[in-house]
């Protein structure tokens, strides 16, 4: 394998959302080849992120630590997540705070809102909800106007929305949730990472605690709300009508879409496709949602 061949394999892999085993194998081989040859921390982070999405957290930790040893800024953010959530089997809030603090000191916005979360929950630091609110409100003007879909706008907007709702400002909270929903949907189109889908699910749940969903204006992500109980919904794509149905089987809700079965809404959003395209990839082209 040459450098050019390895980079071509990685580029080709990036252009697709669904991969077969051979493509995944070649992607890993190409990344490892370039890491061994160039010691580029960006490639270490890239491969670590790939393993993180697969929930292979031990290998994610390995490559994040390699990048951290080379003082790569984003590595501390990712290591903070590893220890905050105990992804490798053990939570360590002291390590999480140390890594988030190192990244935050270099201006990392994600690390700053995670430090806010630690004050909110009293993880390693003393619980301080006022400090949590102060940090989130401080971050809001810094992220407003972001255009890069990978900017942490939804994460900050949803936190601020929850704060506003708790203070009785429900209209302001709904506006924040709706803006975050649209922004996050665009991000998921490029990266249907389970963490992004979880944020969307929690956003939808919180939004519809504050307002009634509009049955005449349903989009794909509103199905997080509707698929919580038995229902049948139709929608159109390329002039063809499709049906998704939630039904109760032996006391549990399961979902059927195009003769395929999914264990839950989470499973549906991760895997449901039309042809080779994930629904999350083509969500803007799905129309005419109707509850039957």
Backbone bond lengths (Angstrom), bond angles and torsions (degrees), N, CA, C in turn:
res aa  C-N    CA-C-N  psi(-1)  N-CA   C-N-CA  omega(-1)  CA-C   N-CA-C  phi
1 X - - - 1.468 - - 1.526 109.85 -
2 X 1.311 117.05 137.01 1.463 121.95 176.03 1.530 109.67 -102.97
3 X 1.336 115.90 168.36 1.465 119.87 177.50 1.526 110.48 -57.86
4 X 1.326 116.38 -44.92 1.466 120.75 -177.75 1.525 111.01 -63.43
5 X 1.323 117.14 -41.36 1.461 120.69 179.18 1.533 110.62 -64.60
6 X 1.332 115.87 -42.19 1.464 119.89 -179.53 1.521 110.97 -62.75
7 X 1.322 117.06 -44.59 1.468 120.21 -179.00 1.529 111.22 -67.95
8 X 1.315 116.45 -32.42 1.459 119.62 177.90 1.533 110.04 -67.85
9 X 1.322 116.06 -40.47 1.470 120.15 178.47 1.531 110.08 -61.95
10 X 1.330 116.17 -43.93 1.465 120.63 179.92 1.528 110.67 -64.81
11 X 1.320 117.07 -43.69 1.472 121.10 179.39 1.529 110.98 -62.43
12 X 1.326 116.73 -43.59 1.465 120.27 179.80 1.533 110.87 -63.55
13 X 1.317 116.00 -38.96 1.464 121.40 179.34 1.526 110.65 -63.65
14 X 1.332 115.51 -40.28 1.471 120.90 -177.17 1.523 111.89 -66.02
15 X 1.318 117.67 -27.41 1.462 120.56 -175.25 1.526 112.75 -76.29
16 X 1.332 116.96 -12.26 1.460 120.12 -176.75 1.530 110.19 -113.73
17 X 1.333 115.84 151.25 1.455 120.93 176.26 1.522 112.83 -98.71
18 X 1.324 116.28 -22.16 1.467 121.31 -179.98 1.517 108.16 -120.35
19 X 1.345 116.97 130.51 1.464 121.37 -174.32 1.520 110.56 -129.76
20 X 1.330 115.83 149.71 1.460 119.65 172.98 1.528 109.45 -92.46
21 X 1.325 116.26 175.46 1.467 120.59 -174.63 1.526 112.13 -63.71
22 X 1.321 117.17 -38.22 1.467 119.92 179.94 1.528 110.98 -64.28
23 X 1.325 116.71 -40.90 1.463 120.37 179.44 1.526 110.77 -65.64
24 X 1.326 116.70 -39.89 1.459 120.04 178.44 1.529 110.91 -65.28
25 X 1.341 116.13 -41.99 1.464 120.27 179.19 1.526 110.95 -61.75
26 X 1.324 116.87 -45.45 1.452 120.72 -178.36 1.538 111.24 -67.20
27 X 1.333 117.09 -35.97 1.457 120.67 177.32 1.529 110.50 -61.63
28 X 1.322 116.99 -46.64 1.467 121.03 179.69 1.525 110.50 -63.19
29 X 1.326 115.97 -44.49 1.467 119.96 179.07 1.529 110.98 -60.54
30 X 1.322 117.04 -41.87 1.469 120.58 -179.34 1.519 110.93 -65.76
31 X 1.336 117.04 -42.88 1.470 120.39 179.28 1.521 111.02 -63.59
32 X 1.329 116.24 -46.10 1.468 119.49 -178.51 1.524 111.22 -65.06
33 X 1.323 116.52 -37.14 1.467 120.51 177.29 1.524 110.56 -60.32
34 X 1.341 116.79 -48.29 1.467 120.18 -177.51 1.526 111.91 -71.19
35 X 1.330 117.35 -34.03 1.465 120.21 177.02 1.520 109.94 -63.34
36 X 1.337 116.62 -47.03 1.473 120.40 179.29 1.523 111.58 -61.41
37 X 1.322 115.87 -34.35 1.466 119.23 -174.91 1.523 112.90 -86.12
38 X 1.351 117.16 -38.84 1.467 119.84 -171.76 1.530 114.08 -106.21
39 X 1.350 117.00 -20.44 1.472 121.81 -174.39 1.531 111.12 54.39
40 X 1.321 115.87 36.60 1.461 121.63 -178.82 1.528 109.51 -81.71
41 X 1.346 118.60 116.59 1.476 119.95 -178.02 1.519 113.22 -64.31
42 X 1.342 117.58 -24.37 1.471 119.32 177.94 1.532 110.59 -64.38
43 X 1.329 116.77 -37.62 1.462 120.11 177.38 1.530 110.92 -70.77
44 X 1.332 116.71 -35.50 1.469 120.22 175.61 1.522 110.52 -60.95
45 X 1.334 116.02 -44.12 1.456 120.78 178.32 1.529 111.02 -65.67
46 X 1.311 116.12 -38.07 1.455 120.93 -179.04 1.528 110.56 -63.84
47 X 1.320 116.41 -46.61 1.454 120.16 179.95 1.528 110.42 -70.41
48 X 1.339 116.46 -38.19 1.459 119.60 175.57 1.514 111.61 -60.15
49 X 1.348 116.31 -41.10 1.459 120.52 178.20 1.521 112.38 -65.01
50 X 1.321 116.12 -37.17 1.464 120.69 177.15 1.530 109.87 -60.75
51 X 1.334 116.50 -46.33 1.463 119.61 179.56 1.530 111.34 -67.96
52 X 1.335 117.25 -33.87 1.463 120.55 178.31 1.524 109.94 -62.13
53 X 1.336 116.84 -43.87 1.461 120.18 179.34 1.524 111.71 -63.16
54 X 1.336 116.36 -31.13 1.462 120.70 177.00 1.521 111.97 -81.27
55 X 1.337 116.17 -0.97 1.468 123.41 -176.47 1.531 111.87 64.27
56 X 1.321 117.05 23.48 1.458 121.22 172.06 1.529 105.75 -91.83
57 X 1.330 115.17 77.98 1.458 120.14 -168.02 1.533 113.54 -74.20
58 X 1.320 116.98 -25.09 1.465 118.35 177.44 1.530 110.63 -64.24
59 X 1.327 116.77 -43.26 1.460 119.49 178.44 1.526 110.99 -72.64
60 X 1.330 117.62 -34.33 1.469 119.92 174.95 1.522 109.63 -59.63
61 X 1.331 116.55 -46.07 1.467 121.05 178.91 1.523 111.20 -58.59
62 X 1.315 116.61 -42.04 1.472 121.07 -179.78 1.529 111.34 -56.41
63 X 1.326 116.33 -49.07 1.469 118.61 -175.15 1.529 111.83 -77.32
64 X 1.335 117.76 -31.94 1.461 119.35 174.89 1.535 110.55 -64.30
65 X 1.332 116.87 -40.83 1.464 119.80 179.50 1.523 111.22 -67.26
66 X 1.335 117.02 -34.87 1.463 120.06 175.22 1.523 110.46 -60.83
67 X 1.344 117.09 -43.49 1.462 120.95 179.86 1.520 111.19 -69.93
68 X 1.334 116.99 -36.84 1.468 120.98 178.89 1.523 110.93 -63.72
69 X 1.325 116.19 -36.68 1.465 120.14 179.09 1.525 111.67 -63.55
70 X 1.330 115.45 -22.01 1.465 120.80 177.12 1.532 111.45 -97.73
71 X 1.378 115.08 12.54 1.473 122.28 174.77 1.532 112.40 63.25
72 X 1.333 115.73 36.11 1.459 119.94 177.10 1.522 108.63 -82.25
73 X 1.322 116.89 126.71 1.462 122.29 -169.33 1.528 113.67 -56.01
74 X 1.337 117.71 -51.23 1.466 120.35 -173.96 1.523 113.23 -66.20
75 X 1.322 117.44 -17.04 1.455 119.65 -179.12 1.523 111.11 -63.27
76 X 1.336 117.30 -38.60 1.461 119.51 179.59 1.527 111.59 -65.36
77 X 1.323 116.61 -38.23 1.472 119.58 175.90 1.527 110.26 -58.48
78 X 1.319 116.82 -47.99 1.465 120.99 -176.77 1.525 112.05 -69.17
79 X 1.315 117.06 -37.67 1.464 119.81 176.58 1.525 110.52 -66.52
80 X 1.331 116.71 -34.78 1.449 119.98 174.75 1.518 111.03 -57.86
81 X 1.337 116.56 -43.46 1.466 120.95 178.29 1.526 111.14 -63.52
82 X 1.317 116.40 -43.49 1.465 120.15 -179.95 1.524 110.71 -53.89
83 X 1.352 116.30 -48.49 1.470 120.26 -175.43 1.518 112.50 -81.25
84 X 1.332 117.76 -30.85 1.465 121.19 179.40 1.531 110.69 -62.96
85 X 1.330 115.71 -44.37 1.460 119.97 -177.38 1.528 113.41 -96.01
86 X 1.331 116.72 -0.78 1.460 119.13 179.80 1.510 112.27 62.14
87 X 1.342 116.00 42.13 1.460 119.78 -172.40 1.527 113.24 -62.28
88 X 1.329 117.29 -27.80 1.465 119.17 -179.31 1.528 111.53 -96.45
89 X 1.345 116.35 11.37 1.461 119.61 174.99 1.509 114.88 114.69
90 X 1.325 118.39 -11.25 1.458 120.50 -178.20 1.519 110.17 -145.12
91 X 1.329 116.16 124.16 1.458 120.35 175.78 1.525 109.48 -78.69
92 X 1.320 116.02 143.06 1.455 121.48 176.48 1.528 106.73 -143.34
93 X 1.337 116.30 93.12 1.458 120.52 -174.54 1.524 112.29 -69.21
94 X 1.316 116.75 -27.86 1.463 118.43 176.43 1.520 110.47 -65.13
95 X 1.333 117.01 -46.72 1.465 120.24 177.46 1.525 110.51 -63.96
96 X 1.331 116.37 -40.84 1.464 119.87 179.40 1.522 110.54 -59.95
97 X 1.322 116.70 -47.59 1.468 120.16 -178.78 1.525 110.59 -63.33
98 X 1.325 116.59 -40.83 1.469 120.30 -178.69 1.533 110.56 -62.35
99 X 1.330 116.39 -43.57 1.466 119.00 179.84 1.533 111.37 -70.35
100 X 1.336 117.10 -43.52 1.465 119.33 178.01 1.532 110.78 -61.70
101 X 1.328 116.46 -40.28 1.467 119.77 -179.31 1.523 110.76 -64.76
102 X 1.336 117.08 -40.81 1.465 120.20 178.43 1.519 110.77 -61.27
103 X 1.341 116.59 -42.57 1.467 120.30 179.11 1.524 111.09 -70.48
104 X 1.334 117.12 -41.19 1.468 120.97 -179.61 1.521 111.21 -62.53
105 X 1.311 116.32 -37.94 1.473 120.10 179.42 1.523 111.69 -63.76
106 X 1.331 116.20 -20.00 1.467 120.25 176.60 1.530 110.92 -97.99
107 X 1.341 116.43 10.97 1.452 120.73 174.48 1.513 115.81 92.33
108 X 1.321 117.67 10.30 1.462 121.25 -177.62 1.533 109.75 -70.77
109 X 1.335 117.20 115.51 1.466 121.44 -175.78 1.526 111.38 -68.49
110 X 1.332 117.83 -39.70 1.460 120.43 179.33 1.523 110.25 -59.10
111 X 1.319 116.39 -45.77 1.467 119.98 179.58 1.525 111.02 -62.56
112 X 1.310 117.14 -33.72 1.467 120.43 -179.94 1.520 111.57 -67.78
113 X 1.344 117.79 -41.63 1.468 116.30 178.81 1.528 111.61 -74.78
114 X 1.335 117.62 -25.02 1.460 118.40 174.79 1.534 110.85 -71.61
115 X 1.316 117.39 -34.08 1.465 119.38 172.93 1.523 109.58 -63.26
116 X 1.344 116.16 -39.83 1.472 119.72 175.43 1.524 109.96 -57.51
117 X 1.330 117.28 -43.99 1.468 120.63 178.87 1.522 111.25 -59.42
118 X 1.310 116.85 -36.40 1.460 120.38 -178.57 1.530 110.03 -68.52
119 X 1.319 117.66 -35.50 1.469 119.94 174.06 1.530 110.55 -68.77
120 X 1.312 117.14 -38.17 1.466 120.70 178.94 1.526 111.16 -61.98
121 X 1.329 116.20 -41.93 1.466 121.05 -174.39 1.520 114.48 -94.55
122 X 1.344 116.57 -10.91 1.463 119.34 -177.16 1.509 112.74 71.97
123 X 1.321 116.75 36.04 1.459 121.02 178.60 1.522 109.46 -91.40
124 X 1.302 115.86 114.52 1.470 125.97 -177.88 1.526 111.71 69.72
125 X 1.332 118.15 -40.25 1.465 121.66 177.18 1.529 108.73 -101.15
126 X 1.332 116.14 163.99 1.452 120.28 177.71 1.532 110.02 -67.81
127 X 1.337 116.00 137.90 1.462 120.12 -179.42 1.526 110.10 -60.05
128 X 1.335 115.40 129.84 1.471 120.43 -176.20 1.526 108.04 -151.79
129 X 1.349 116.16 90.77 1.470 120.26 -176.86 1.523 111.65 -66.27
130 X 1.316 116.82 -32.26 1.467 119.13 178.13 1.527 110.97 -64.54
131 X 1.335 116.81 -38.33 1.463 119.89 177.47 1.524 110.39 -67.72
132 X 1.331 116.03 -38.14 1.468 120.14 175.14 1.527 110.38 -57.42
133 X 1.319 116.90 -50.56 1.466 120.51 -179.03 1.528 110.75 -63.32
134 X 1.310 116.85 -39.27 1.470 119.79 -179.00 1.517 110.95 -61.02
135 X 1.326 116.82 -44.88 1.465 120.26 -178.34 1.527 110.36 -66.15
136 X 1.337 117.77 -45.04 1.470 120.49 -178.49 1.522 110.36 -63.89
137 X 1.319 118.06 -43.25 1.468 120.57 178.49 1.529 111.17 -66.01
138 X 1.303 116.95 -31.46 1.464 120.90 177.09 1.527 110.74 -69.00
139 X 1.322 116.82 -34.97 1.464 121.10 -177.56 1.526 112.27 -77.97
140 X 1.317 117.30 -27.54 1.469 121.13 -174.27 1.532 112.76 -53.31
141 X 1.340 120.28 -53.49 1.478 118.36 -179.42 1.521 113.11 -67.46
142 X 1.332 117.10 -22.38 1.460 119.47 179.55 1.527 111.98 -72.99
143 X 1.342 116.42 -28.49 1.459 119.58 -176.32 1.527 112.31 -100.37
144 X 1.341 117.52 -19.73 1.460 120.81 -179.74 1.529 110.19 -59.43
145 X 1.316 115.68 133.67 1.461 120.02 -178.58 1.510 113.62 91.97
146 X 1.348 117.40 -0.18 1.468 120.12 178.79 1.527 110.02 -61.12
147 X 1.315 116.49 140.90 1.465 121.75 179.21 1.527 112.90 -115.46
148 X 1.309 117.50 -19.24 1.463 120.63 176.76 1.525 108.64 -74.44
149 X 1.330 117.78 120.74 1.456 120.58 -173.98 1.520 112.69 -62.95
150 X 1.332 117.24 -16.43 1.460 119.48 179.16 1.531 112.25 -92.71
151 X 1.320 117.29 1.52 1.462 120.64 172.95 1.527 108.65 -66.90
152 X 1.333 118.60 146.60 1.470 120.77 -174.18 1.528 113.95 -80.01
153 X 1.320 116.71 38.66 1.465 119.93 178.97 1.536 112.47 -62.43
154 X 1.336 120.02 -48.05 1.471 118.20 -179.72 1.522 113.12 -59.90
155 X 1.328 116.71 -37.76 1.454 120.17 -178.86 1.530 111.21 -63.99
156 X 1.322 116.78 -40.44 1.461 120.45 -179.21 1.527 110.66 -78.03
157 X 1.334 117.74 -41.37 1.468 120.52 179.65 1.529 111.66 -62.89
158 X 1.331 117.69 -41.24 1.460 118.94 -179.61 1.527 111.18 -68.41
159 X 1.307 117.69 -35.27 1.469 119.62 175.85 1.528 110.71 -66.01
160 X 1.320 116.36 -43.83 1.463 119.45 179.11 1.527 110.04 -66.44
161 X 1.334 117.71 -37.48 1.458 120.57 177.76 1.525 110.82 -60.33
162 X 1.315 116.24 -41.65 1.477 119.70 179.08 1.524 110.55 -64.68
163 X 1.318 116.78 -38.24 1.464 120.85 176.56 1.522 110.08 -63.29
164 X 1.333 116.42 -47.42 1.468 120.75 -178.66 1.527 110.94 -62.63
165 X 1.332 116.72 -42.22 1.469 119.55 179.08 1.524 110.73 -61.87
166 X 1.329 116.32 -39.40 1.448 120.30 179.51 1.521 113.14 -66.67
167 X 1.323 116.69 -21.86 1.463 121.59 179.05 1.528 111.49 -98.90
168 X 1.347 116.59 10.38 1.451 121.22 175.79 1.513 115.46 86.48
169 X 1.327 117.54 6.89 1.473 121.69 -178.45 1.529 109.24 -96.29
170 X 1.338 115.84 68.55 1.457 119.93 -171.68 1.524 113.04 -70.42
171 X 1.311 118.41 -35.72 1.469 120.06 178.38 1.517 110.79 -62.88
172 X 1.349 116.42 -44.73 1.467 120.38 178.32 1.525 110.14 -62.74
173 X 1.339 116.13 -39.75 1.461 119.98 179.70 1.521 110.70 -62.90
174 X 1.336 117.53 -44.01 1.467 120.70 -179.57 1.524 111.01 -63.06
175 X 1.311 117.76 -40.50 1.465 120.54 177.93 1.522 111.04 -60.67
176 X 1.315 116.38 -41.99 1.462 120.48 179.27 1.529 110.69 -65.53
177 X 1.333 116.83 -43.96 1.463 120.18 179.19 1.531 111.36 -62.14
178 X 1.316 117.60 -43.65 1.468 120.74 -177.35 1.526 111.52 -66.19
179 X 1.327 116.84 -39.74 1.467 119.63 177.50 1.527 109.60 -65.72
180 X 1.329 115.94 -43.90 1.464 119.95 179.70 1.520 111.19 -63.12
181 X 1.332 116.88 -37.05 1.472 121.23 179.74 1.520 110.79 -60.42
182 X 1.322 117.27 -47.98 1.459 120.83 -178.81 1.526 111.12 -65.18
183 X 1.320 116.70 -41.61 1.459 121.83 -179.73 1.532 109.90 -63.79
184 X 1.333 115.62 -45.61 1.460 120.20 -177.28 1.524 111.52 -67.57
185 X 1.335 117.23 -35.99 1.461 120.42 178.09 1.526 110.53 -59.99
186 X 1.323 116.49 -37.79 1.465 119.83 178.13 1.528 110.66 -67.52
187 X 1.328 116.76 -37.32 1.472 119.75 177.97 1.526 110.49 -65.10
188 X 1.323 116.38 -45.62 1.464 120.37 -177.34 1.523 110.84 -61.89
189 X 1.317 116.29 -29.54 1.469 119.28 177.07 1.523 110.97 -57.27
190 X 1.324 116.76 -34.05 1.465 121.02 -179.42 1.525 112.24 -93.97
191 X 1.339 116.33 -23.00 1.462 118.82 -176.85 1.526 108.87 -152.72
192 X 1.333 116.04 96.99 1.468 121.10 -179.80 1.533 110.01 -83.31
193 X 1.306 115.84 48.00 1.469 125.03 178.12 1.530 108.96 -64.34
194 X 1.342 117.17 140.19 1.461 120.24 -174.79 1.522 111.76 -59.23
195 X 1.336 117.23 -31.23 1.461 119.31 178.46 1.517 111.74 -65.56
196 X 1.336 117.40 -40.47 1.467 120.84 177.58 1.525 111.26 -65.73
197 X 1.328 116.71 -39.77 1.457 120.10 178.62 1.529 111.20 -66.57
198 X 1.325 116.80 -36.88 1.471 119.51 176.91 1.524 111.18 -63.56
199 X 1.328 116.51 -42.12 1.468 119.65 177.92 1.521 109.99 -59.72
200 X 1.326 116.64 -42.94 1.464 120.26 179.32 1.526 110.92 -63.26
201 X 1.309 117.54 -43.79 1.469 120.72 179.85 1.528 110.83 -60.05
202 X 1.332 116.53 -47.52 1.471 119.81 -179.09 1.526 110.97 -66.44
203 X 1.334 116.39 -35.78 1.460 121.18 177.88 1.537 109.72 -61.42
204 X 1.327 116.84 -48.25 1.468 121.17 -179.32 1.529 110.42 -61.80
205 X 1.314 116.57 -43.18 1.462 120.21 179.33 1.530 111.10 -60.35
206 X 1.325 116.83 -45.29 1.465 120.52 -178.83 1.533 111.61 -70.79
207 X 1.337 117.03 -38.80 1.459 120.69 -179.63 1.521 111.15 -60.15
208 X 1.336 116.60 -45.93 1.466 119.17 -174.40 1.525 113.16 -85.03
209 X 1.310 116.37 5.17 1.465 119.84 163.57 1.526 110.43 -81.54
210 X 1.340 116.05 -21.47 1.464 121.55 -176.22 1.520 112.45 -100.33
211 X 1.325 118.67 -23.83 1.454 121.50 -176.81 1.523 109.95 -145.70
212 X 1.304 116.63 155.54 1.462 121.52 176.75 1.529 109.49 -78.05
213 X 1.319 117.75 134.14 1.473 119.20 176.24 1.517 110.31 -66.40
214 X 1.307 116.57 146.88 1.462 122.99 179.22 1.520 108.91 -89.78
215 X 1.322 117.16 104.03 1.469 121.39 -177.01 1.522 112.42 -64.12
216 X 1.337 117.12 -19.01 1.461 120.57 179.63 1.530 112.69 -92.87
217 X 1.309 116.60 2.64 1.467 120.20 -177.59 1.528 109.42 -143.45
218 X 1.327 115.02 59.55 1.464 121.78 -177.07 1.528 109.66 -90.24
219 X 1.324 116.70 141.10 1.461 120.17 170.54 1.523 109.07 -122.74
220 X 1.315 116.28 178.60 1.467 120.70 -174.59 1.520 112.23 -53.44
221 X 1.326 118.00 -45.90 1.458 120.09 -172.03 1.523 113.52 -74.50
222 X 1.333 116.77 -16.77 1.462 118.90 172.65 1.526 111.20 -65.27
223 X 1.336 117.31 -16.57 1.462 119.76 178.12 1.524 111.51 -65.24
224 X 1.328 118.02 -19.48 1.469 118.80 171.98 1.529 110.20 -59.34
225 X 1.308 116.48 -31.95 1.468 121.29 178.29 1.531 110.73 -82.06
226 X 1.310 117.29 -48.95 1.461 120.17 -172.45 1.520 113.49 -73.11
227 X 1.325 118.28 -28.97 1.460 120.79 -176.10 1.524 113.03 -84.29
228 X 1.317 116.52 13.76 1.462 119.96 175.99 1.530 111.56 -80.47
229 X 1.343 117.75 -12.29 1.458 121.26 179.85 1.529 108.21 -147.19
230 X 1.339 117.50 165.15 1.474 119.75 -176.94 1.522 112.57 -54.66
231 X 1.327 115.05 128.13 1.457 122.05 -177.58 1.520 108.25 -165.74
232 X 1.334 116.44 156.07 1.456 120.82 173.58 1.514 108.13 -127.74
233 X 1.325 116.50 127.60 1.461 122.60 -175.18 1.523 109.10 -128.49
234 X 1.305 115.91 137.44 1.464 120.98 175.27 1.525 109.23 -112.53
235 X 1.331 115.14 155.02 1.464 121.01 173.48 1.519 108.22 -155.28
236 X 1.314 115.62 167.45 1.460 120.48 -177.32 1.523 111.54 -115.82
237 X 1.313 113.86 146.49 1.467 121.95 172.04 1.523 107.24 -146.01
238 X 1.325 116.50 123.60 1.472 121.55 179.79 1.530 111.32 52.87
239 X 1.331 115.66 45.22 1.466 123.22 175.91 1.525 114.37 67.70
240 X 1.316 117.12 10.67 1.467 119.65 174.70 1.522 108.98 -112.59
241 X 1.328 115.86 143.39 1.461 121.21 179.50 1.528 110.26 -93.90
242 X 1.322 114.94 133.84 1.466 122.40 178.40 1.524 108.73 -119.88
243 X 1.336 115.65 156.30 1.459 120.46 -178.55 1.531 109.85 -128.47
244 X 1.303 115.01 137.17 1.465 121.13 172.78 1.523 106.62 -126.03
245 X 1.318 115.66 134.39 1.460 120.02 -173.95 1.511 110.81 -134.93
246 X 1.319 115.21 132.89 1.459 121.56 171.64 1.524 107.43 -102.84
247 X 1.314 116.53 128.00 1.465 120.17 -179.61 1.516 109.96 -137.95
248 X 1.310 115.15 158.39 1.460 120.47 -178.97 1.525 109.65 -95.59
249 X 1.330 115.07 122.41 1.463 121.49 178.54 1.517 108.37 -124.28
250 X 1.339 115.66 114.13 1.473 121.17 178.05 1.531 111.53 54.63
251 X 1.327 115.28 41.71 1.458 119.85 175.43 1.514 115.38 84.64
252 X 1.331 117.77 0.80 1.459 121.18 179.62 1.529 109.70 -125.27
253 X 1.331 115.01 143.74 1.459 119.91 176.50 1.519 110.37 -80.37
254 X 1.314 116.73 131.07 1.462 122.60 174.21 1.522 107.32 -129.08
255 X 1.320 115.97 160.92 1.463 120.85 -174.11 1.521 109.71 -123.25
256 X 1.330 114.96 135.23 1.464 120.81 176.30 1.520 109.44 -117.33
257 X 1.321 115.26 131.47 1.460 121.11 176.87 1.519 108.06 -141.79
258 X 1.318 116.68 119.56 1.472 121.91 178.49 1.532 112.43 51.51
259 X 1.335 114.53 48.45 1.469 121.89 177.49 1.524 113.38 64.68
260 X 1.316 116.33 16.26 1.467 120.68 173.03 1.523 108.18 -114.07
261 X 1.320 115.59 147.35 1.462 121.36 -175.88 1.525 110.16 -111.45
262 X 1.319 114.89 142.79 1.459 121.87 179.66 1.524 108.95 -130.92
263 X 1.308 116.11 140.53 1.463 121.34 -174.00 1.523 112.95 -71.19
264 X 1.327 117.07 -23.84 1.460 120.96 -174.16 1.518 108.94 -164.63
265 X 1.335 115.75 173.20 1.466 119.51 174.99 1.523 110.14 -62.20
266 X 1.335 116.85 -37.53 1.467 119.71 177.83 1.525 110.44 -58.61
267 X 1.315 116.01 -45.93 1.461 121.51 179.71 1.529 110.32 -63.09
268 X 1.322 117.10 -41.98 1.461 122.40 178.92 1.527 111.30 -60.15
269 X 1.325 117.48 -48.52 1.464 119.90 -177.21 1.527 112.04 -68.86
270 X 1.315 117.94 -28.80 1.465 119.70 178.25 1.518 112.76 -75.23
271 X 1.351 117.54 -32.48 1.464 119.33 -165.48 1.515 115.92 -121.30
272 X 1.338 119.05 -19.07 1.468 120.01 -172.29 1.519 111.06 -65.64
273 X 1.323 115.45 132.64 1.470 121.50 -177.82 1.524 110.55 -134.79
274 X 1.319 114.80 158.50 1.462 122.82 163.42 1.522 105.16 -117.41
275 X 1.307 115.56 113.74 1.456 119.04 -170.46 1.518 109.22 65.40
276 X 1.319 116.11 -126.10 1.473 120.42 179.37 1.521 112.37 -99.96
277 X 1.347 117.77 5.70 1.460 121.39 -174.75 1.523 111.12 -104.17
278 X 1.319 115.54 129.01 1.452 120.25 173.11 1.526 109.76 -63.94
279 X 1.322 116.77 143.65 1.462 119.47 176.39 1.528 111.01 -58.47
280 X 1.314 116.51 -35.13 1.464 119.83 179.89 1.521 112.14 -66.21
281 X 1.328 116.57 -23.04 1.466 120.89 179.27 1.528 111.56 -78.54
282 X 1.322 116.52 -29.66 1.472 120.90 -174.77 1.533 111.19 -113.78
283 X 1.325 117.17 20.70 1.468 120.40 -170.60 1.520 112.32 -57.16
284 X 1.345 118.47 -33.19 1.462 120.11 -178.52 1.535 112.25 -70.42
285 X 1.308 117.09 -16.72 1.470 120.68 -178.17 1.529 111.36 -99.72
286 X 1.329 116.87 2.97 1.456 121.44 175.60 1.527 107.72 -91.63
287 X 1.322 116.99 132.68 1.456 119.70 -172.83 1.521 111.92 -142.58
288 X 1.329 114.41 173.23 1.474 122.17 173.32 1.522 112.75 55.09
289 X 1.332 116.47 45.59 1.461 120.46 174.89 1.526 109.02 -65.47
290 X 1.320 115.50 134.96 1.462 119.90 -178.85 1.513 109.84 -145.98
291 X 1.335 115.52 133.16 1.465 120.55 174.60 1.519 107.87 -82.41
292 X 1.332 116.14 121.73 1.470 119.25 -175.13 1.534 110.40 -89.55
